[in-house]
Amino acid sequence: MTDQNQEKPKMGEGILHESARPMKVYIGDDGVMYLCDKDIDPDKPLKGQACWTCDQVLFTRGG
């Protein structure tokens, strides 16, 4: 099977796990997904705020 036959995941349709603090996912101007504190300013660069890319976050559940 090729990647073209697979559906792209849709934001917000995953499994909900309550976090220890309010978080939100943003997609930066560079197309990269960031996991951020809920109260960041999305109009400023995400990289300089309380945001992390997936390669910086250790997930303990899922794949």
C-alpha positions as CSV (number, residue, x, y, z in Angstrom):
1,M,0.0,0.0,0.0
2,T,1.3,3.5,-0.8
3,D,1.0,6.6,1.3
4,Q,-1.4,8.0,-1.3
5,N,-4.1,5.5,-0.3
6,Q,-4.0,6.4,3.4
7,E,-6.2,9.2,4.8
8,K,-4.4,12.1,6.5
9,P,-5.2,12.3,10.2
10,K,-7.7,15.1,11.1
11,M,-6.9,17.4,14.0
12,G,-9.1,16.9,17.0
13,E,-10.1,13.3,16.3
14,G,-7.6,11.6,18.5
15,I,-7.9,10.0,21.9
16,L,-8.4,12.6,24.7
17,H,-6.0,12.4,27.6
18,E,-6.2,15.1,30.3
19,S,-3.0,16.9,30.7
20,A,-1.4,18.2,33.8
21,R,-1.7,21.8,32.4
22,P,-3.9,23.3,29.6
23,M,-2.3,22.6,26.3
24,K,-3.2,23.3,22.6
25,V,-1.8,22.1,19.3
26,Y,-0.8,24.8,16.7
27,I,0.6,24.5,13.2
28,G,3.3,27.1,12.7
29,D,4.0,29.1,9.5
30,D,6.7,26.5,8.8
31,G,4.0,23.7,8.7
32,V,5.4,22.1,11.8
33,M,3.0,21.0,14.6
34,Y,3.7,22.5,18.0
35,L,2.3,21.4,21.4
36,C,1.9,24.7,23.4
37,D,0.7,26.0,26.7
38,K,-2.9,27.1,26.1
39,D,-2.3,30.8,26.8
40,I,0.5,31.5,24.3
41,D,0.2,34.3,21.7
42,P,-0.4,32.5,18.4
43,D,0.4,35.7,16.5
44,K,4.0,35.6,17.7
45,P,6.6,32.9,16.6
46,L,5.7,29.6,18.4
47,K,9.3,28.5,18.6
48,G,10.2,31.2,21.1
49,Q,7.2,30.6,23.4
50,A,6.2,27.7,25.7
51,C,5.9,25.3,22.7
52,W,7.5,22.0,21.7
53,T,7.6,20.0,18.5
54,C,6.8,16.3,18.5
55,D,10.5,15.4,18.4
56,Q,11.0,17.2,21.8
57,V,8.0,15.5,23.6
58,L,8.1,12.0,24.9
59,F,4.7,10.4,24.5
60,T,4.0,7.5,26.9
61,R,0.9,6.2,25.2
62,G,0.0,5.3,21.6
63,G,2.4,4.6,18.8
